Amino acid sequence: MMIVPAFNQVDPASNVLSRFPMALNIFLQENFNQWQSTYLLILLATLALSAIILYRRYRSRRLLVERIAELEQLSEAGGAIVAAELDVIALCKLIAEQASRIIDTTTFQIGLFDDELYEIYYWSIGGQEQTTPVSFDISEKSGLVGWVRKSKQSLLVRDFQKESASLPATPGYINENPPRSAVFLPLVSGAQVLGIVGAQSAQPRAFSQKDLGQLTILANQAAAAIANARMYQQERTKSEYLELVSQIAHQVSAIYDLDELLNQVVELTNETFSFGSVNIFIVEGPETKAVIKASTISDLKADSLIIDAGVGLVGTAVATRETTLSNNAREDDRFLADAISEETRAEISIPLIVDQDLLGVLDVHSPNMGAFTSQERTILEALAAQIAVAINKAQQLEIQRQQSWITMAQLQVAESLSQPSDIEDLSQTLVRLTALLVGSDKCALLLWDKDFTFYRVMAEFGIPTLVENSNGHFEINLGQWRALDAVHVGAEQLTTSQSPPWSTSIGQEQQQVFMLQPMVAQGRVLGVLVLEEFDLLDAQEQGGRSELLQNIANQGAQAIDNIQLQMAQQEEAWVNTALLQVAEAVNKLTDLNEILDSIVRMVPMLVGVRSCVVLIRDEAQQNYRAGPSHGLSEMGQGLLASFEVDLSEFPLLGTQDVDRIGPDAAYYTFKLPDWMHTIMDSETADIFPLHARAQIVGTLVVGPTLNGRPLSGRRLNIVTGIAQQAAVAVVNHQLYLESAERHRIEQELDVARSIQASLIPQQPPQIPSSSVATYWQAARQVSGDFFDFMSLAEDHWGIAIADVADKGVPAALFMALSRTILRTVAFNRLSPAAVLERSNQLIYGDTTSDLFVTVFYAIWHPESKTLTYASGGHNPPVLIRQDGTVAMLSAKGIALGVLEEVEIAQEQIELHNGDLVVYYTDGVSEAMNEDYDEFGMERLCLVARNARTGTASEVVEAITAAVADHAGDTPQFDDITLVVMKYE
């Protein structure tokens, strides 16, 4: 519909205003129906929104009222809990009652933790409250309870069947009908989870998040109350227990007898705490075995139970030295089920320690699982500390009493052992004192005989008369009683059930125990005390007996050692007297046969043997020849004189067996060969090597003793001393012969040296236009070096220097031969090469030895100032020119006497004023010092060059001084020969 405006109006605005009501009316009339519908919709929407707002306000108000009611209810519950008495069990019941206002508590529990023990203080199953608290060990299988404890988080399970795979831990049910839903809340106080509040239901989704929130508030309030109640209860119980511990400690502190003390401790502990059985173990032995000494179990006697370290809870406490606890003993592998009580369900073992010393173990049993909480453990550990102090005090007093008694006994032993003056009396005193003080009915003293290497029963007490040998004593050889062998080697006390050899000889058949105590002095076992024991445990129980026995053995050993020392001194004095008599008799004689004859006669007289023979070693023939003898029959003497003991026939005396006898061996008993058996009239004999200068020079063969016993003690010392004197006599005789031979050789060498020295020019010759100086020093008494000067025709001079390839007498003889040949040939020839070639032919033809000689031969021509020379393999002389230039006078040639025909070259040089020629042998250039460093050609040339301005004699002095300074204290090894010629 359109509205047309009026064109005749003058004021448009007033026209429009005047017509607006009419337009509106027209518009409303035209749109009334449409507006009517829209208004209705708006009105309905407004009414609906108002209704929603009113409903939400109503609902919020109702929730607020319910929340306030819940808070009031929780506040009342918290107030009730806070106002409750400080009794944990009553408090847990109150908590359960308050929780029942929030959730269904038909199946409900409140449990508290004590280390790995979970104890349920309130437990309702199916609406029935359980009256007896139940404990669980959750150290291994903790389940959901353990998870809540560890995580400190609440857990809501709406349906176990649907949520089993997503649960944080595996549930642990104790009934056959597992719940469908559950809620678990930790009771947290500070940083510690005190316990668990838990509810279960057979219906799924029985608990909501709202229930969890309300229970959390309740649990927090309950945790604080429980913490206070437990702290109060623990302190009160601890105070009561400590009072009881103090009472026990006070009662046992006045008891000094250890057995009575231990019995009182277990009885008082059992009466005071009413656990179960109480036991005390004492640690004994180096292997730390725990031996029961007291128990409240009447059937369990002292020493009837021994537990090794590491075995059971008691053994574990011994091994670790820490408290060992099991609140579920039947499920604990460490528990010894049959050790003490079949009713035990919990056990605690506490080590008794004082000053780091483990004395024993306090072992307490209980018929109730979980009986030992941390509080009980603390109290029992405090009690154990008091018990340990009391035990230590009683043990120390017992030790003091025993030590006092031991000291008195030791004084008695010392007084008794100071009186006997011989071994027999001392032995009888020892066995009586030992049996009396140690408490043994039977005792024997075995004395070691080092000469015959067996034990002799010197005295016995309480033992029937032993079967004696011909010497009046029962003897035991090594190997005859293994226990005695062990003590002899180890020198340690030994307890054994092996019967001694005399048990068989006197007909003892009863099984007994023997204690062997070695008697040691100066590191040697002098004897053994043997005691019969009837109860091994009793023997170990007597604390001071072992110490007293050790002291008796030590004092007895010292007394025996003193007596044996006196006897040894007396024997030594007697032996020295006897040897002095032998020495005086021997020193009066000079002939070896007379000396040895006196020796073989004195041996049987002094030591009681039937025969004696001296065999003297012949190094040249490598055998033994018979010397003087005594005690042999005429036929035996004849046979001995006709035999030479071949080393292969009598190998014991041969060089291959010297080590068996040895230069340090005193004697050796051996079985005689058949022919010596006939001579000595015995199957065996004792050989005493006559050794001197690290070799055997003879032997003294001694026949059997008159009483049939082996040589020993002073008799053996006498024969050994006589053998040494015989060895000295033989060696002195040999030294005399060697000295005489050496003197003869030295005289001959002196003659040879004189002859050789006469062949060497004593003074340098007067050679025209030159000066000459010489030096000759033999390394030994005679030398293989030589030099010579020969005045030849036409005023020529021959100069020779030579060195034989050897030393000593052979070289000296070869030197004389070579010199004679060289001089003879030199006077017939003026060519140095020809002289050497001819000399070689004569030397090679006249000698059959392997010796040879090196020669340098030169002819000096004063008029022409030339030196013509040739070398037979000798060291080339050194030419030093006036300006210091050095040259070697080398010429081709080999040593004389090696080959029959040789070809020797000849050279010639011209000398000028001031030139110097040095002739020498290798004793100069090869002189060595202590570091094996040779003097060498370089030093020789340097010394000669530096000394060239001096005279020939000064040059010789410079060279010899340099050689001596270089060698130092090193002995001269080779002959030194030096000839210096200077042209002037």
Salt bridges, closest charged atoms under 4 A:
GLU70 OE1 - ARG67 NH1 3.42
GLU70 OE2 - LYS210 NZ 2.70
GLU129 OE2 - LYS93 NZ 3.76
ASP159 OD2 - ARG180 NH2 2.86
GLU284 OE2 - LYS293 NZ 3.21
GLU287 OE1 - LYS289 NZ 3.66
ASP303 OD1 - LYS293 NZ 2.57
ASP308 OD1 - LYS289 NZ 2.50
ASP332 OD2 - ARG334 NH2 2.91
GLU347 OE2 - HIS365 NE2 3.31
ASP363 OD2 - HIS365 NE2 2.62
GLU381 OE2 - ARG377 NE 3.11
GLU398 OE1 - ARG401 NH2 2.30
GLU424 OE2 - HIS473 NE2 3.41
ASP449 OD2 - ARG456 NH2 2.80
GLU532 OE1 - LYS442 NZ 3.77
GLU533 OE1 - ARG545 NH2 3.12
ASP561 OD1 - ARG524 NH2 3.27
ASP597 OD2 - ARG601 NE 3.06
GLU619 OE2 - ARG617 NE 2.90
ASP657 OD2 - ARG660 NH1 3.97
GLU738 OE1 - ARG693 NH1 3.47
GLU741 OE2 - ARG744 NH2 2.20
GLU748 OE2 - ARG744 NH1 2.63
ASP788 OD2 - ARG819 NH2 3.66
ASP788 OD2 - ARG823 NH1 2.49
GLU794 OE1 - HIS796 NE2 3.94
ASP915 OD2 - ARG881 NH1 2.65
ASP933 OD2 - ARG939 NH2 3.38
